[in-house]
Amino acid sequence: MAPTPATTTASRSVRRGLACLAFAGLTWGTTGAAVDIVYRSSDFGPVAVSFWRLLTGVALLLAARAVRPARALRPARAVRPARGARRTPWPSGRRVLLFTGTGIGLAVFQTAYFAAVQDTGLAVGTIVTLGAAPVLTAAAGRLFLGERTGPAGLLAVDGALTGLAVLVLGNGTAVVHPVGVGMALLSAAGFTVSNVLGRWTGRHGDGEDPYTLTVGSFAVGAAVLLPFACAEGLMPHTAHPGQVVLLMLYVATVTTAVAYPLYFVGAGAVRAATASVVMLIEPVGAAVLAVLLLGERLTAATVVGTVLMLTAIAGLAVAESRREANF
């Protein structure tokens, strides 16, 4: 049976969403390494780093829109809305809830992640964060979005849990620090909130486009972090100010102002659990950079745990594309 135009469009939407998520994951894999170098070059703390990342991201996105007004990126609606759902403009209360929830989720995700990197290292902090996120997101997607996990989703969750267990239990305290693991799990919870809300706005396409959602969420996150960043210290003391500024600009530009809108596009195209699992691409880049640039050692347990989680990426991404192509 020849594919219909609707089927072809849905399949392209899924591929586009997966490509956007993959790009975001690859760039985010470099974030921890850049921030780790900032830590080694200055007395910057995780809250201040997160604050400046979000604030600079807002400024860059607003500047880009002012210089070149363009149609905002729209989420690829690969998943059909519920039958009988009405597409009406969102009331102000729902928009406030969306921006507040996503902004707080991003603030917690980033700050806790940077704290985990600082405490237990780039490789372990990243792998635990992105390994726990699919499990939490699958549960949240089932509870709040009514999404069925399905056999592929269950397999992916099992793979993530197994890999996470091997990573944490297979390493000693010299490699995996309990406080750092706790911060990584908190980061995963923040990621889950922003992921599910991003999926929610993608399903209700008349709500907010990814550009508006990104700018609004960043602004809320920066406002929430401001008092804590002031207490921690907004301006770093460093003997290498040029290096610190360049690294922070890279983090704010490539991994924030560019990657986050693309992430929200992808989150609107696939199921919440799928989006979270695809983002496990991030630990690959993070682990490589941790070894090559930061001198971290990867134990056998770390490698096995990472491979198990990455296997879940390929299986679930392929299953998602096939599922949407059969619509």
Stockholm file with secondary structure:
# STOCKHOLM 1.0

chainA/1-327         MAPTPATTTASRSVRRGLACLAFAGLTWGTTGAAVDIVYRSSDFGPVAVSFWRLLTGVALLLAARAVRPARALRPARAVRPARGARRTPWPSGRRVLLFTGTGIGLAVFQTAYFAAVQDTGLAVGTIVTLGAAPVLTAAAGRLFLGERTGPAGLLAVDGALTGLAVLVLGNGTAVVHPVGVGMALLSAAGFTVSNVLGRWTGRHGDGEDPYTLTVGSFAVGAAVLLPFACAEGLMPHTAHPGQVVLLMLYVATVTTAVAYPLYFVGAGAVRAATASVVMLIEPVGAAVLAVLLLGERLTAATVVGTVLMLTAIAGLAVAESRREANF
#=GR chainA/1-327 SS CCCCHHHHHHHHHHHHHHHHHHHHHHHHTTHHHHHHHHHHHBCCCHHHHHHHHHHHHHHHHHHHHHHSCCCCCCCCCCSCCCTTCCCCCCCHHHHHHHHHHHHHHHHHHHHHHHHHHHHHCHHHHHHHHHHHHHHHHHHHHHHHSCCCCHHHHHHHHHHHHHHHHHHHHTSCTTTSCHHHHHHHHHHHHHHHHHHHHHHHHHHSTTSCCHHHHHHHHHHHHHHHHHHHHHHHCSSCCBSCHHHHHHHHHHHHIIIIIIHHHHHHHHHTTSCHHHHHHHTTHHHHHHHHHHHHTTCCCCCHHHHHHHHHHHHHHHHHHHHHHHHHHTC
#=GC SS_cons         CCCCHHHHHHHHHHHHHHHHHHHHHHHHTTHHHHHHHHHHHBCCCHHHHHHHHHHHHHHHHHHHHHHSCCCCCCCCCCSCCCTTCCCCCCCHHHHHHHHHHHHHHHHHHHHHHHHHHHHHCHHHHHHHHHHHHHHHHHHHHHHHSCCCCHHHHHHHHHHHHHHHHHHHHTSCTTTSCHHHHHHHHHHHHHHHHHHHHHHHHHHSTTSCCHHHHHHHHHHHHHHHHHHHHHHHCSSCCBSCHHHHHHHHHHHHIIIIIIHHHHHHHHHTTSCHHHHHHHTTHHHHHHHHHHHHTTCCCCCHHHHHHHHHHHHHHHHHHHHHHHHHHTC
//
